[in-house]
Amino acid sequence: MSSVVTIGMYDGVHRGHQAVLAAARAEADARGIPLIVMTFDPHPVKVHRPDAYLTEVTTLEHRIDLLRDLGVDEVDVVPYSLGFAAQSPREFVQTYLLERLAASCVVEGEDVRFGAGNAGDAQCLASLGADLGFDVRIVSDLHDPKTGRRWSSTWVREALLAGDVREAAYVLGRPHRVRGEVEHGLKRGRELGFPTANVHAKGVGVVPADGVYAGWLVLCDNGVVRPLPAAISVGTNPHFDGERRTVEAHVLGRSDLNIYGQTVQVEFTERIRAMASFDSLDALLAEMDRDLATTARILGVPSASRVDPASVTAK
Protein backbone atom coordinates (compact mmCIF):
# COMPACT_ATOMS: atom_id res chain seq x y z
CA MET A 1 0.00 0.00 0.00
CA SER A 2 1.19 3.51 -0.76
CA SER A 3 1.52 6.14 1.95
CA VAL A 4 1.72 9.83 2.73
CA VAL A 5 5.13 10.60 4.22
CA THR A 6 6.60 13.53 6.10
CA ILE A 7 10.26 13.64 7.12
CA GLY A 8 11.95 15.41 10.00
CA MET A 9 13.23 15.36 13.55
CA TYR A 10 9.94 16.75 14.91
CA ASP A 11 11.77 17.54 18.15
CA GLY A 12 9.20 18.80 20.64
CA VAL A 13 6.34 18.45 18.12
CA HIS A 14 5.62 22.19 18.44
CA ARG A 15 2.98 24.33 16.71
CA GLY A 16 4.91 24.51 13.43
CA HIS A 17 5.28 20.73 13.36
CA GLN A 18 1.61 20.35 14.16
CA ALA A 19 0.66 22.39 11.09
CA VAL A 20 2.69 20.09 8.81
CA LEU A 21 1.26 17.00 10.48
CA ALA A 22 -2.30 18.31 10.11
CA ALA A 23 -1.75 18.88 6.38
CA ALA A 24 -0.22 15.42 6.01
CA ARG A 25 -3.08 13.82 7.94
CA ALA A 26 -5.59 15.55 5.66
CA GLU A 27 -3.77 14.24 2.57
CA ALA A 28 -3.71 10.71 3.97
CA ASP A 29 -7.41 10.82 4.84
CA ALA A 30 -8.33 12.14 1.39
CA ARG A 31 -6.40 9.29 -0.24
CA GLY A 32 -7.44 6.61 2.23
CA ILE A 33 -3.84 5.61 2.94
CA PRO A 34 -1.63 5.68 6.05
CA LEU A 35 0.41 8.62 7.27
CA ILE A 36 4.04 7.81 8.07
CA VAL A 37 6.55 10.08 9.78
CA MET A 38 10.18 9.35 9.05
CA THR A 39 12.41 10.58 11.85
CA PHE A 40 16.00 9.98 12.87
CA ASP A 41 18.03 8.79 15.82
CA PRO A 42 20.46 10.09 16.93
CA HIS A 43 19.90 13.76 16.15
CA PRO A 44 21.96 14.78 13.07
CA VAL A 45 23.72 17.51 15.08
CA LYS A 46 25.17 14.82 17.36
CA VAL A 47 26.59 13.01 14.32
CA HIS A 48 27.95 15.98 12.36
CA ARG A 49 29.09 17.99 15.40
CA PRO A 50 29.62 15.49 18.23
CA ASP A 51 31.26 18.12 20.44
CA ALA A 52 28.26 20.43 20.20
CA TYR A 53 25.95 20.53 23.20
CA LEU A 54 22.42 19.59 22.24
CA THR A 55 19.66 18.14 24.35
CA GLU A 56 16.52 17.25 22.47
CA VAL A 57 13.30 18.80 23.77
CA THR A 58 11.71 15.36 23.93
CA THR A 59 13.14 11.86 24.06
CA LEU A 60 12.59 9.62 21.06
CA GLU A 61 10.00 7.57 22.95
CA HIS A 62 8.08 10.67 24.01
CA ARG A 63 8.30 12.11 20.49
CA ILE A 64 6.78 8.95 19.03
CA ASP A 65 3.92 9.09 21.52
CA LEU A 66 3.22 12.74 20.68
CA LEU A 67 3.21 11.97 16.95
CA ARG A 68 0.78 9.10 17.43
CA ASP A 69 -1.47 11.33 19.55
CA LEU A 70 -1.68 13.65 16.52
CA GLY A 71 -2.93 10.88 14.24
CA VAL A 72 0.28 9.50 12.74
CA ASP A 73 -0.21 5.86 11.77
CA GLU A 74 3.43 4.80 11.76
CA VAL A 75 6.74 6.32 12.88
CA ASP A 76 9.75 5.05 10.92
CA VAL A 77 12.92 5.67 12.94
CA VAL A 78 15.99 5.66 10.70
CA PRO A 79 19.46 5.31 12.28
CA TYR A 80 21.35 8.48 11.38
CA SER A 81 25.02 8.14 10.46
CA LEU A 82 27.62 9.83 8.29
CA GLY A 83 27.09 7.10 5.70
CA PHE A 84 23.36 7.77 5.63
CA ALA A 85 24.00 11.50 5.34
CA ALA A 86 26.28 10.99 2.32
CA GLN A 87 23.42 9.95 0.01
CA SER A 88 22.46 12.31 -2.77
CA PRO A 89 18.93 13.76 -2.59
CA ARG A 90 17.81 11.43 -5.39
CA GLU A 91 19.32 8.36 -3.71
CA PHE A 92 17.58 9.22 -0.45
CA VAL A 93 14.21 9.69 -2.15
CA GLN A 94 14.45 6.51 -4.19
CA THR A 95 15.74 4.28 -1.38
CA TYR A 96 13.82 5.60 1.61
CA LEU A 97 10.69 7.38 0.39
CA LEU A 98 9.80 5.19 -2.57
CA GLU A 99 11.28 1.74 -1.97
CA ARG A 100 11.03 1.70 1.83
CA LEU A 101 7.79 3.61 2.42
CA ALA A 102 6.01 3.57 -0.97
CA ALA A 103 5.30 7.28 -0.76
CA SER A 104 2.67 8.58 -3.15
CA CYS A 105 2.69 12.02 -1.53
CA VAL A 106 5.33 13.79 0.57
CA VAL A 107 4.28 16.68 2.83
CA GLU A 108 6.99 19.00 4.20
CA GLY A 109 7.59 22.43 5.64
CA GLU A 110 9.20 24.98 3.37
CA ASP A 111 12.53 24.67 5.23
CA VAL A 112 12.95 20.97 4.34
CA ARG A 113 16.54 19.87 3.69
CA PHE A 114 17.77 16.39 2.77
CA GLY A 115 20.63 14.57 1.06
CA ALA A 116 24.39 15.11 1.22
CA GLY A 117 25.29 18.60 2.34
CA ASN A 118 21.58 19.38 2.71
CA ALA A 119 21.56 19.88 -1.06
CA GLY A 120 17.90 18.88 -1.33
CA ASP A 121 15.31 21.57 -0.61
CA ALA A 122 11.60 22.12 -1.32
CA GLN A 123 12.23 22.91 -4.99
CA CYS A 124 14.44 19.83 -5.37
CA LEU A 125 11.79 17.66 -3.73
CA ALA A 126 9.12 18.96 -6.09
CA SER A 127 11.37 18.28 -9.09
CA LEU A 128 12.09 14.73 -7.92
CA GLY A 129 8.38 14.17 -7.34
CA ALA A 130 7.57 15.19 -10.90
CA ASP A 131 10.36 12.98 -12.23
CA LEU A 132 9.74 9.90 -10.06
CA GLY A 133 5.96 10.01 -9.86
CA PHE A 134 4.93 11.18 -6.39
CA ASP A 135 3.07 14.28 -5.26
CA VAL A 136 4.65 16.97 -3.10
CA ARG A 137 2.88 19.41 -0.83
CA ILE A 138 4.87 22.19 0.84
CA VAL A 139 3.43 23.83 3.95
CA SER A 140 4.48 27.43 4.53
CA ASP A 141 6.34 28.17 7.76
CA LEU A 142 4.11 29.37 10.56
CA HIS A 143 5.06 32.30 12.77
CA ASP A 144 3.88 33.60 16.10
CA PRO A 145 1.26 36.25 15.30
CA LYS A 146 2.40 38.38 18.25
CA THR A 147 6.15 38.50 17.63
CA GLY A 148 6.54 37.23 14.07
CA ARG A 149 9.06 34.66 15.23
CA ARG A 150 8.98 31.29 13.50
CA TRP A 151 7.82 28.38 15.65
CA SER A 152 10.89 26.21 16.28
CA SER A 153 12.50 23.67 18.57
CA THR A 154 15.27 26.20 19.18
CA TRP A 155 12.75 28.65 20.61
CA VAL A 156 11.35 25.98 22.93
CA ARG A 157 14.84 24.99 24.07
CA GLU A 158 15.81 28.61 24.77
CA ALA A 159 12.68 29.20 26.84
CA LEU A 160 13.16 26.04 28.91
CA LEU A 161 16.83 26.72 29.59
CA ALA A 162 15.79 30.17 30.84
CA GLY A 163 13.14 28.61 33.09
CA ASP A 164 10.30 30.24 31.16
CA VAL A 165 8.00 27.22 31.00
CA ARG A 166 5.00 29.39 30.13
CA GLU A 167 6.67 30.59 26.94
CA ALA A 168 7.76 27.05 26.11
CA ALA A 169 4.15 25.89 26.52
CA TYR A 170 3.02 28.70 24.21
CA VAL A 171 5.35 27.52 21.43
CA LEU A 172 4.59 23.83 22.01
CA GLY A 173 0.84 24.34 22.20
CA ARG A 174 0.84 22.34 25.46
CA PRO A 175 2.80 22.31 28.75
CA HIS A 176 6.29 20.84 28.61
CA ARG A 177 6.76 17.43 30.21
CA VAL A 178 9.76 15.27 31.02
CA ARG A 179 9.44 11.54 31.46
CA GLY A 180 11.56 9.27 33.62
CA GLU A 181 11.66 6.51 36.19
CA VAL A 182 11.12 7.35 39.87
CA GLU A 183 14.26 6.50 41.80
CA HIS A 184 15.33 6.47 45.42
CA GLY A 185 16.88 9.71 46.65
CA LEU A 186 18.44 10.75 49.95
CA LYS A 187 14.94 11.10 51.48
CA ARG A 188 15.73 14.51 52.98
CA GLY A 189 12.41 15.88 51.71
CA ARG A 190 10.52 13.06 53.38
CA GLU A 191 12.17 13.83 56.71
CA LEU A 192 11.07 17.46 56.40
CA GLY A 193 7.46 16.63 55.46
CA PHE A 194 7.95 17.04 51.69
CA PRO A 195 8.24 13.50 50.22
CA THR A 196 9.13 13.66 46.54
CA ALA A 197 9.16 11.52 43.42
CA ASN A 198 12.74 11.85 42.16
CA VAL A 199 13.69 11.61 38.48
CA HIS A 200 17.32 11.87 37.36
CA ALA A 201 17.57 14.94 35.13
CA LYS A 202 19.57 13.23 32.37
CA GLY A 203 18.30 11.53 29.26
CA VAL A 204 14.73 12.75 29.80
CA GLY A 205 14.64 15.63 27.31
CA VAL A 206 15.26 19.29 28.10
CA VAL A 207 14.84 19.95 31.83
CA PRO A 208 14.00 23.60 32.65
CA ALA A 209 16.49 25.81 34.47
CA ASP A 210 17.13 25.12 38.14
CA GLY A 211 14.37 26.41 40.36
CA VAL A 212 11.01 25.65 41.93
CA TYR A 213 7.95 25.20 39.71
CA ALA A 214 4.24 24.60 40.00
CA GLY A 215 3.06 21.71 37.88
CA TRP A 216 1.75 18.17 37.81
CA LEU A 217 3.07 14.69 38.44
CA VAL A 218 1.35 12.57 35.79
CA LEU A 219 0.84 8.88 36.53
CA CYS A 220 -0.55 6.26 34.18
CA ASP A 221 -2.23 3.31 35.88
CA ASN A 222 -3.50 0.62 33.49
CA GLY A 223 -4.12 3.20 30.79
CA VAL A 224 -5.76 5.70 33.16
CA VAL A 225 -3.90 9.02 33.26
CA ARG A 226 -3.81 10.71 36.67
CA PRO A 227 -2.38 14.24 36.93
CA LEU A 228 -1.56 15.15 40.54
CA PRO A 229 -0.80 18.76 41.60
CA ALA A 230 2.83 19.13 42.57
CA ALA A 231 5.52 21.54 43.69
CA ILE A 232 8.56 20.68 41.57
CA SER A 233 12.20 21.31 42.42
CA VAL A 234 14.87 21.19 39.70
CA GLY A 235 18.53 21.30 40.62
CA THR A 236 21.20 19.88 42.89
CA ASN A 237 19.67 20.93 46.23
CA PRO A 238 22.26 23.62 47.10
CA HIS A 239 21.11 23.99 50.71
CA PHE A 240 22.39 20.46 51.33
CA ASP A 241 25.41 20.77 48.99
CA GLY A 242 23.95 18.34 46.49
CA GLU A 243 25.84 17.38 43.34
CA ARG A 244 23.43 15.31 41.23
CA ARG A 245 20.83 17.25 39.26
CA THR A 246 17.33 15.88 39.73
CA VAL A 247 13.68 16.70 39.17
CA GLU A 248 11.78 16.24 42.44
CA ALA A 249 7.98 16.46 42.50
CA HIS A 250 6.12 16.78 45.81
CA VAL A 251 2.42 15.99 45.35
CA LEU A 252 0.43 18.40 47.48
CA GLY A 253 -0.91 16.79 50.64
CA ARG A 254 -0.02 13.23 49.65
CA SER A 255 2.09 10.82 51.69
CA ASP A 256 0.64 7.56 50.33
CA LEU A 257 2.25 7.28 46.89
CA ASN A 258 4.31 4.14 46.27
CA ILE A 259 5.76 4.72 42.81
CA TYR A 260 9.46 3.79 42.98
CA GLY A 261 10.47 2.19 39.69
CA GLN A 262 7.44 3.54 37.83
CA THR A 263 7.77 5.75 34.76
CA VAL A 264 6.10 9.11 35.37
CA GLN A 265 5.79 12.43 33.60
CA VAL A 266 6.49 15.76 35.26
CA GLU A 267 4.61 18.65 33.71
CA PHE A 268 5.75 22.25 34.26
CA THR A 269 3.15 25.03 34.56
CA GLU A 270 4.95 28.06 36.00
CA ARG A 271 8.26 28.93 37.62
CA ILE A 272 7.92 30.10 41.21
CA ARG A 273 11.48 31.04 42.12
CA ALA A 274 15.14 30.33 41.54
CA MET A 275 17.00 27.65 43.49
CA ALA A 276 18.69 29.02 46.62
CA SER A 277 20.62 28.14 49.75
CA PHE A 278 19.26 29.38 53.09
CA ASP A 279 20.84 30.54 56.34
CA SER A 280 18.99 27.95 58.40
CA LEU A 281 16.73 24.94 58.14
CA ASP A 282 13.84 26.99 59.53
CA ALA A 283 14.31 29.55 56.75
CA LEU A 284 14.27 26.75 54.17
CA LEU A 285 11.10 25.24 55.61
CA ALA A 286 9.33 28.62 55.69
CA GLU A 287 10.18 29.15 52.01
CA MET A 288 9.00 25.65 51.11
CA ASP A 289 5.71 26.30 52.91
CA ARG A 290 5.29 29.41 50.77
CA ASP A 291 6.08 27.33 47.68
CA LEU A 292 3.21 24.97 48.54
CA ALA A 293 0.77 27.85 48.90
CA THR A 294 1.94 29.45 45.65
CA THR A 295 1.71 26.15 43.79
CA ALA A 296 -1.87 25.58 44.96
CA ARG A 297 -2.83 29.12 43.88
CA ILE A 298 -1.28 28.77 40.42
CA LEU A 299 -2.84 25.36 39.79
CA GLY A 300 -6.23 26.31 41.24
CA VAL A 301 -6.30 23.46 43.76
CA PRO A 302 -6.82 23.41 47.54
CA SER A 303 -3.80 24.43 49.55
CA ALA A 304 -1.93 21.77 51.50
CA SER A 305 0.58 21.80 54.32
CA ARG A 306 3.65 19.61 54.64
CA VAL A 307 2.83 16.05 55.61
CA ASP A 308 3.68 14.06 58.73
CA PRO A 309 6.93 12.19 57.93
CA ALA A 310 5.62 9.18 59.88
CA SER A 311 2.68 8.89 57.46
CA VAL A 312 4.83 8.38 54.35
CA THR A 313 4.17 4.85 53.08
CA ALA A 314 6.82 4.47 50.35
CA LYS A 315 9.88 2.48 51.42
C-alpha positions as CSV (number, residue, x, y, z in Angstrom):
1,M,0.0,0.0,0.0
2,S,1.2,3.5,-0.8
3,S,1.5,6.1,1.9
4,V,1.7,9.8,2.7
5,V,5.1,10.6,4.2
6,T,6.6,13.5,6.1
7,I,10.3,13.6,7.1
8,G,12.0,15.4,10.0
9,M,13.2,15.4,13.6
10,Y,9.9,16.7,14.9
11,D,11.8,17.5,18.1
12,G,9.2,18.8,20.6
13,V,6.3,18.5,18.1
14,H,5.6,22.2,18.4
15,R,3.0,24.3,16.7
16,G,4.9,24.5,13.4
17,H,5.3,20.7,13.4
18,Q,1.6,20.3,14.2
19,A,0.7,22.4,11.1
20,V,2.7,20.1,8.8
21,L,1.3,17.0,10.5
22,A,-2.3,18.3,10.1
23,A,-1.7,18.9,6.4
24,A,-0.2,15.4,6.0
25,R,-3.1,13.8,7.9
26,A,-5.6,15.5,5.7
27,E,-3.8,14.2,2.6
28,A,-3.7,10.7,4.0
29,D,-7.4,10.8,4.8
30,A,-8.3,12.1,1.4
31,R,-6.4,9.3,-0.2
32,G,-7.4,6.6,2.2
33,I,-3.8,5.6,2.9
34,P,-1.6,5.7,6.1
35,L,0.4,8.6,7.3
36,I,4.0,7.8,8.1
37,V,6.5,10.1,9.8
38,M,10.2,9.3,9.0
39,T,12.4,10.6,11.8
40,F,16.0,10.0,12.9
41,D,18.0,8.8,15.8
42,P,20.5,10.1,16.9
43,H,19.9,13.8,16.1
44,P,22.0,14.8,13.1
45,V,23.7,17.5,15.1
46,K,25.2,14.8,17.4
47,V,26.6,13.0,14.3
48,H,28.0,16.0,12.4
49,R,29.1,18.0,15.4
50,P,29.6,15.5,18.2
51,D,31.3,18.1,20.4
52,A,28.3,20.4,20.2
53,Y,25.9,20.5,23.2
54,L,22.4,19.6,22.2
55,T,19.7,18.1,24.4
56,E,16.5,17.2,22.5
57,V,13.3,18.8,23.8
58,T,11.7,15.4,23.9
59,T,13.1,11.9,24.1
60,L,12.6,9.6,21.1
61,E,10.0,7.6,22.9
62,H,8.1,10.7,24.0
63,R,8.3,12.1,20.5
64,I,6.8,8.9,19.0
65,D,3.9,9.1,21.5
66,L,3.2,12.7,20.7
67,L,3.2,12.0,17.0
68,R,0.8,9.1,17.4
69,D,-1.5,11.3,19.5
70,L,-1.7,13.7,16.5
71,G,-2.9,10.9,14.2
72,V,0.3,9.5,12.7
73,D,-0.2,5.9,11.8
74,E,3.4,4.8,11.8
75,V,6.7,6.3,12.9
76,D,9.7,5.0,10.9
77,V,12.9,5.7,12.9
78,V,16.0,5.7,10.7
79,P,19.5,5.3,12.3
80,Y,21.3,8.5,11.4
81,S,25.0,8.1,10.5
82,L,27.6,9.8,8.3
83,G,27.1,7.1,5.7
84,F,23.4,7.8,5.6
85,A,24.0,11.5,5.3
86,A,26.3,11.0,2.3
87,Q,23.4,9.9,0.0
88,S,22.5,12.3,-2.8
89,P,18.9,13.8,-2.6
90,R,17.8,11.4,-5.4
91,E,19.3,8.4,-3.7
92,F,17.6,9.2,-0.5
93,V,14.2,9.7,-2.2
94,Q,14.5,6.5,-4.2
95,T,15.7,4.3,-1.4
96,Y,13.8,5.6,1.6
97,L,10.7,7.4,0.4
98,L,9.8,5.2,-2.6
99,E,11.3,1.7,-2.0
100,R,11.0,1.7,1.8
101,L,7.8,3.6,2.4
102,A,6.0,3.6,-1.0
103,A,5.3,7.3,-0.8
104,S,2.7,8.6,-3.2
105,C,2.7,12.0,-1.5
106,V,5.3,13.8,0.6
107,V,4.3,16.7,2.8
108,E,7.0,19.0,4.2
109,G,7.6,22.4,5.6
110,E,9.2,25.0,3.4
111,D,12.5,24.7,5.2
112,V,13.0,21.0,4.3
113,R,16.5,19.9,3.7
114,F,17.8,16.4,2.8
115,G,20.6,14.6,1.1
116,A,24.4,15.1,1.2
117,G,25.3,18.6,2.3
118,N,21.6,19.4,2.7
119,A,21.6,19.9,-1.1
120,G,17.9,18.9,-1.3
121,D,15.3,21.6,-0.6
122,A,11.6,22.1,-1.3
123,Q,12.2,22.9,-5.0
124,C,14.4,19.8,-5.4
125,L,11.8,17.7,-3.7
126,A,9.1,19.0,-6.1
127,S,11.4,18.3,-9.1
128,L,12.1,14.7,-7.9
129,G,8.4,14.2,-7.3
130,A,7.6,15.2,-10.9
131,D,10.4,13.0,-12.2
132,L,9.7,9.9,-10.1
133,G,6.0,10.0,-9.9
134,F,4.9,11.2,-6.4
135,D,3.1,14.3,-5.3
136,V,4.7,17.0,-3.1
137,R,2.9,19.4,-0.8
138,I,4.9,22.2,0.8
139,V,3.4,23.8,4.0
140,S,4.5,27.4,4.5
141,D,6.3,28.2,7.8
142,L,4.1,29.4,10.6
143,H,5.1,32.3,12.8
144,D,3.9,33.6,16.1
145,P,1.3,36.2,15.3
146,K,2.4,38.4,18.3
147,T,6.2,38.5,17.6
148,G,6.5,37.2,14.1
149,R,9.1,34.7,15.2
150,R,9.0,31.3,13.5
151,W,7.8,28.4,15.6
152,S,10.9,26.2,16.3
153,S,12.5,23.7,18.6
154,T,15.3,26.2,19.2
155,W,12.8,28.7,20.6
156,V,11.4,26.0,22.9
157,R,14.8,25.0,24.1
158,E,15.8,28.6,24.8
159,A,12.7,29.2,26.8
160,L,13.2,26.0,28.9
161,L,16.8,26.7,29.6
162,A,15.8,30.2,30.8
163,G,13.1,28.6,33.1
164,D,10.3,30.2,31.2
165,V,8.0,27.2,31.0
166,R,5.0,29.4,30.1
167,E,6.7,30.6,26.9
168,A,7.8,27.1,26.1
169,A,4.2,25.9,26.5
170,Y,3.0,28.7,24.2
171,V,5.3,27.5,21.4
172,L,4.6,23.8,22.0
173,G,0.8,24.3,22.2
174,R,0.8,22.3,25.5
175,P,2.8,22.3,28.7
176,H,6.3,20.8,28.6
177,R,6.8,17.4,30.2
178,V,9.8,15.3,31.0
179,R,9.4,11.5,31.5
180,G,11.6,9.3,33.6
181,E,11.7,6.5,36.2
182,V,11.1,7.4,39.9
183,E,14.3,6.5,41.8
184,H,15.3,6.5,45.4
185,G,16.9,9.7,46.7
186,L,18.4,10.7,49.9
187,K,14.9,11.1,51.5
188,R,15.7,14.5,53.0
189,G,12.4,15.9,51.7
190,R,10.5,13.1,53.4
191,E,12.2,13.8,56.7
192,L,11.1,17.5,56.4
193,G,7.5,16.6,55.5
194,F,7.9,17.0,51.7
195,P,8.2,13.5,50.2
196,T,9.1,13.7,46.5
197,A,9.2,11.5,43.4
198,N,12.7,11.8,42.2
199,V,13.7,11.6,38.5
200,H,17.3,11.9,37.4
201,A,17.6,14.9,35.1
202,K,19.6,13.2,32.4
203,G,18.3,11.5,29.3
204,V,14.7,12.8,29.8
205,G,14.6,15.6,27.3
206,V,15.3,19.3,28.1
207,V,14.8,20.0,31.8
208,P,14.0,23.6,32.6
209,A,16.5,25.8,34.5
210,D,17.1,25.1,38.1
211,G,14.4,26.4,40.4
212,V,11.0,25.6,41.9
213,Y,7.9,25.2,39.7
214,A,4.2,24.6,40.0
215,G,3.1,21.7,37.9
216,W,1.8,18.2,37.8
217,L,3.1,14.7,38.4
218,V,1.3,12.6,35.8
219,L,0.8,8.9,36.5
220,C,-0.6,6.3,34.2
221,D,-2.2,3.3,35.9
222,N,-3.5,0.6,33.5
223,G,-4.1,3.2,30.8
224,V,-5.8,5.7,33.2
225,V,-3.9,9.0,33.3
226,R,-3.8,10.7,36.7
227,P,-2.4,14.2,36.9
228,L,-1.6,15.1,40.5
229,P,-0.8,18.8,41.6
230,A,2.8,19.1,42.6
231,A,5.5,21.5,43.7
232,I,8.6,20.7,41.6
233,S,12.2,21.3,42.4
234,V,14.9,21.2,39.7
235,G,18.5,21.3,40.6
236,T,21.2,19.9,42.9
237,N,19.7,20.9,46.2
238,P,22.3,23.6,47.1
239,H,21.1,24.0,50.7
240,F,22.4,20.5,51.3
241,D,25.4,20.8,49.0
242,G,24.0,18.3,46.5
243,E,25.8,17.4,43.3
244,R,23.4,15.3,41.2
245,R,20.8,17.2,39.3
246,T,17.3,15.9,39.7
247,V,13.7,16.7,39.2
248,E,11.8,16.2,42.4
249,A,8.0,16.5,42.5
250,H,6.1,16.8,45.8
251,V,2.4,16.0,45.3
252,L,0.4,18.4,47.5
253,G,-0.9,16.8,50.6
254,R,0.0,13.2,49.7
255,S,2.1,10.8,51.7
256,D,0.6,7.6,50.3
257,L,2.2,7.3,46.9
258,N,4.3,4.1,46.3
259,I,5.8,4.7,42.8
260,Y,9.5,3.8,43.0
261,G,10.5,2.2,39.7
262,Q,7.4,3.5,37.8
263,T,7.8,5.8,34.8
264,V,6.1,9.1,35.4
265,Q,5.8,12.4,33.6
266,V,6.5,15.8,35.3
267,E,4.6,18.7,33.7
268,F,5.8,22.3,34.3
269,T,3.2,25.0,34.6
270,E,4.9,28.1,36.0
271,R,8.3,28.9,37.6
272,I,7.9,30.1,41.2
273,R,11.5,31.0,42.1
274,A,15.1,30.3,41.5
275,M,17.0,27.7,43.5
276,A,18.7,29.0,46.6
277,S,20.6,28.1,49.7
278,F,19.3,29.4,53.1
279,D,20.8,30.5,56.3
280,S,19.0,28.0,58.4
281,L,16.7,24.9,58.1
282,D,13.8,27.0,59.5
283,A,14.3,29.6,56.8
284,L,14.3,26.7,54.2
285,L,11.1,25.2,55.6
286,A,9.3,28.6,55.7
287,E,10.2,29.2,52.0
288,M,9.0,25.7,51.1
289,D,5.7,26.3,52.9
290,R,5.3,29.4,50.8
291,D,6.1,27.3,47.7
292,L,3.2,25.0,48.5
293,A,0.8,27.9,48.9
294,T,1.9,29.5,45.7
295,T,1.7,26.2,43.8
296,A,-1.9,25.6,45.0
297,R,-2.8,29.1,43.9
298,I,-1.3,28.8,40.4
299,L,-2.8,25.4,39.8
300,G,-6.2,26.3,41.2
301,V,-6.3,23.5,43.8
302,P,-6.8,23.4,47.5
303,S,-3.8,24.4,49.5
304,A,-1.9,21.8,51.5
305,S,0.6,21.8,54.3
306,R,3.6,19.6,54.6
307,V,2.8,16.0,55.6
308,D,3.7,14.1,58.7
309,P,6.9,12.2,57.9
310,A,5.6,9.2,59.9
311,S,2.7,8.9,57.5
312,V,4.8,8.4,54.4
313,T,4.2,4.9,53.1
314,A,6.8,4.5,50.4
315,K,9.9,2.5,51.4
